[in-house]
Amino acid sequence: MAKKNTGKEEDKDRQVKSQQAESEDEKQSVDMDEKEEVSVGDMKAEENDKEEAAGENPEEKKDEADSGDEEAESQEEKLAELQDRYLRLSAEFDNYRKRTLRERIELTKSAGESILLSLLPVMDDFDRAMSLMESAADSKAMKEGIDLIYNKMREFLKQNGVKEIDALDKKFDTDLHEAITKIPATDKKKKGKVVDVIQKGYYLNDKIIRYSKVVVGE
């Protein structure tokens, strides 16, 4: 009887162990499946995170590309407008420079026209005087003719702002006179003064255009 009981107990133990082994196998299988599911889920989540971080959304990329193209076109239009304005300004300045240069040349050519026209009557008087000198026997008439021309010339110079520098018997002044030579003064009062004028000097308004060439007494 003891042996029979022992055999039954052994069978029972085997069944229990077999059930435990099966239970452990099932548990390990479930754990493996869960691990695989977790691993796949993690991989998918990782890929999604990478895509979001990299910004690999095609629509967003398209919008960014369109925005970049529009900005580039706008910059090109602005550059073209600036270049056009520069060319226009350059052309206008070149035309202005040429026009002012031409006007300056014309002004230089005709600047003395009015003065020359005013001198022509004086030349006419000289022509008449030269004609009279050949046949005139009266020196007095000749002198009067020359005086007339001289006074007309002085009046013309005066009208144009030209005035004679008063030098004779004046104290020698280096700002007005140019000493050609010095001679002994016959009178002490003439020492250091202009005793003779070789060539007259003139003002043009308040500016000296020619110094008087003088002889100074010492």
C-alpha positions, 0 to 999 in steps of 0.5 A: 500500500505504501508503494502504491501511494508513493507512485501516485504522489510521484505522478501528482508531483510530475503533473504539478511540475509539468503544469508549472513548466507550461505556466512558466513557458506561457509567461515567458512567451507573453513577456517576449511579445510584450517586449517586442511590442514595446520595442516596435512602439519605441522605434515608431515613436523615435522615427516620428520624433526624428521626422518632427525634429527634422521638419520633414513635412512636405507642405512646410517645405513647399511653403518655405521654398515658395516664400524664398522664391518670392523674396528673391524676386522682390530683391531682384526687382529692387536691384533692377529699379536702383540700377535704372535710377542710377543710369537715369541720374548718370545720363542727366548729370552728363547732359548737364555737364556738357550743357554747362561746358558749352555755355561756358565756352560760348560765354568766354568767346563773347565775354569781350564783345560789348567792350570791343563794340564800344571801342569801334567808334574810337577806331573810327575817330582814329581813321578820320584823324589819320585821313586829315593828317595827310591834307591838314595844314592847320596843326590846331585842328589836328590837336583838337581832333586828337584831344577829342579821341583821347577824351572819348577813350577816357570816358569809355574807360570810366563807364566800364569802371576803369580809373587812372591811378594818381601818381605824379608828385605823390608819395611813392607807394609800393602797393600802387607804384612800380619804381623803374629808377631813382634820380636825385631830387631837385627839391627836398620836398620831392624826395621819396615822391614820384617825379615822373610817370613812365606808364600810367596805372589803372584800377578796375573798380577797386582792384589794381589791374596795372601798377604805375611805372614811375621814377622816384626822387631821392 
